[in-house]
Amino acid sequence: MADELCVGVIDSGCSVQQTRYLTGGRRFWLEQGTLGVGELQADALGHGSAVLERLLAQADGLSVKVAQVFDSRGATSVLQVSAALLWLVEQGVSLVNLSLGLAQDRTVLRQACAVAVEAGVLLCASSPARGGPVYPASYPGVLRITGDARCAAGQWSWLDTAQADFGAAVGEDAGSAGASLACAALSGQIAAYLHEHRRATREQVLAYLRENAAFIGPERRGGRHG
C-alpha cells in the first residue's frame, strides 16, 4: 500500500459541499461511442453524494479522488467504468469503492480490475443479496459487499456466501441503494484501518475484517462473533 492513503470512488460524482474532501476528480462519458474525459459536473443523480457521505462518515482525514461515470438517468458503460478505474490506479489510490453492478461480464472491465488488483489496489464492489452475478463484484480479487440488516453503524459481517464476502450496515433510508451504501460503509471502515496501518497487505485487511466481524455467516445460520 502507498504511504499516503487515498481512496477512489467511481460513481455519479459528489455534492458541492463534498468537493473540499477531493484531491482530484474526472468525468468519463460516452459521446457517439467515443470516450470523453473532462472536469467533474454536479451530481445530478445523488447516488454518488450519498455513497461518499457514507464512506466519509467511517474515517477522518481521508484523501478522495472521484471518477464520475453515471449520468442523470443512472446509466453508464463498461468502457466508462474501466477507464475510470485505470485512471484511479494511475493516481495511486489504495482503495476503490464501486457501489455499482453491471449485469454482463466484459473483457475490458475484467482486465481493468486485474490491473488494479495486480497494482495492490483494494477493490470493494456492491453485490445484491439475491439474483445472478454482477460485475465487477464477481471478478477475482474484488471484495463483494452487500447489505446486512443485522449490522448497526460501524459493524460488518463475514458472510462468505455465493453472493457476497462481507455485509455491512444499510441504514433506514437506503431503499434500493442498500448494497451500494453498505459497500461504501465497509470501504470507509477499511480506509480507517489503512489509515492506521498504511502498509497493510490485502491479506492483512481480510484477516482484520474476518477477526472483527460482528456476525459470521448469513442470517439464517449466523451467530454473534466473539
N, C-alpha and C positions, 0 to 999 in steps of 0.2 A: 504494500500500500504506500501511496505517496505520503511525504511528510506533512504537507498541507492538505487538510481534509476539504474536499469539495464534492458536493452532491449534485448530480444531474437529474432533471425532471423532464420527461417527454410527455407533453400534454397539450392543452389548449391555451397555454400562456399563464399570465398572472394578473392580479389586480394592480392598479396604480400604486396603492399603499405598499404592496409587497415588493416593488422594484428596489426598495432600499436594501433588500437582502441579496440582490443579484450581483454577481461579479461577471456576468456575461449572459447573452441571450441571442438566439437566432430563430427566425421563422423559416419554415420549409413548406412550400406549396407546389402544386402542380398546375401548369397552365398549358392546355392542349398537349398533355402528355410529357411536357418538359418540366424538370425540377427547377424551381426558383428558390433562391436563398436571399434573405434580407433581414431588415430590422423587425423586432417584435412589434406586434399590434396589440391593442386592448383585447383582453379575454372576453370574447363575445358569448362564449358558451358557459362560462362559470365553473366548469369542471376542474380545470387546471388550478384555479384560485382556491377551490375547496381542497384539492389534493395537497397543494403547497401549504395551506394553513394547517392541515392535519399533520403533515410531516414536520413543519417548523415547531409545532407545539411539543414535540417529543425531545428536542435538543436545542440548546442555546448556542449562539455564535456560529451557526453554520454558514459556509460559503456555498451559494447555489448558482447553478447555471441552468437556464430554462431553454428547452428546444420546443418551439411551438409547431404542432403538426395538425391539429384539429381546426376545422372552420366552424362557423356559427351553427352549422347543422350537425356537428359531431362527426363529420366524415374525414377520413384520412386514407392513406395508402401505404403499402409495404415499402414503397420507394421513399416516401417521406420519413417514415419511422426509421428505416435503415440508415438513411443519410444523417438523420438527427443523432442516432446512436454513435455512428462513426465520428461525427463532429465532437460529441461529448468525450469520446475516448481520446481524441486528439487534444482536447482541452485539459486532460489529466485528472478527470474526476475519479473518485474511488468507488462510487456507488451511483447507480442509476435507477430511479423509480419509473416503472412503466405501468401505470394504472390504466391499462388498455388490453384488449384481447381481440386479435384478428382471427377469423374463422378458418383461414386456409394457410397451409404450410407453404411458404415461398422461399426459394433458394437464397435470394438476396438478403432476406431478413435472417435466415438461419446463419448465413456466412457473417453478417454483421455481428450477431450475438457471439459467434465463435471467436471473432477478432477481439471483442470486448473481454470475454472470459480469459482468453489467452494473455491479454494485457493485464490481468489481475483485477479487473473491474467487477464488482459485485452487481448482479442484475436482479432486481426484485420486480416481479410482474404479477398482476392480478389474475386470478383464476376463479371461475364461477363454482359455486358449491355443487352444482349439478350440470349435466349435459356433456357434450363432447369436448375434446381438447381444444384449447385456444393457444394462439401464438402471440408473443414469444414465450409465454409461461412454460410451454411443453418442450422447449429446446434444451439440450444438455447444458448443465451448469447454471441454469436460471432458477432462482428460488420462486416457487409457486405459492402465492399467498391468497387466502380467501377470508371472508368474514366469519367470525365465530361469536355467536351471541353469548356464550359463557364468559367471554373476556370483558373485564372492565377496562377503563382507560389505563394504559401503561402495561397491560397484560398481553400475553400471546400464548398460543397453544402449539404443541408439536403434534401435527396430525399424521403425517406420513401415510397419506391415502393416495388413491389413484387420481384424485382431483387436486390435492394441494399438499405442500410440505408443512406449511405453518398457517395458523389462523390468528386473527387479531381483532381488537375491538372495532365495532362498526359505528356505533353511535345511534341515537334515537331518530335522527332526521336523515339518515343515509339514503333511504329509499332504494332505488335500483343501483345506486352507486356504492353499495355496501362493500363489495370486493375491492373496488377502487380505493376507498377510504381506508379499509383495513390494510391494504398494501402500503399506502402512504404512512400509516401509523407504524407498521413494522419497519419500514425503511428508516423512519425517524429514530426508532429505538436502536437500529443497527448503527445509524450515524452517531448516536450518542455514545455507543460502545467504542466505535472507531475514534471518536474524539479523544477518548481516554487511552486508547490502545492503537496508536497511529500505525504501527507496523504489524497489526494482526493479520494473519492469513485467512483465507476463506474457510479453511478447516477450523481455525480457532473461533471464527464468528459462528459457524454452525454449532460447534461444541457449546458455546455460550448460550445460544438460543435453545438448544435442547436441554441443557442443565438448568436453565432458569424459566422454562415454560411453566405457566400456571396450570395447564392441563396437558395430558398426554393421550393421544388417540382421539377419534371422532366422538361426538357427544353420546352416541348410543352405547359406547363401551368405555368411555373415558372416566377418569377419576382425577382427583387433585394430585398434583406433583409435589412431592416433599412431605 
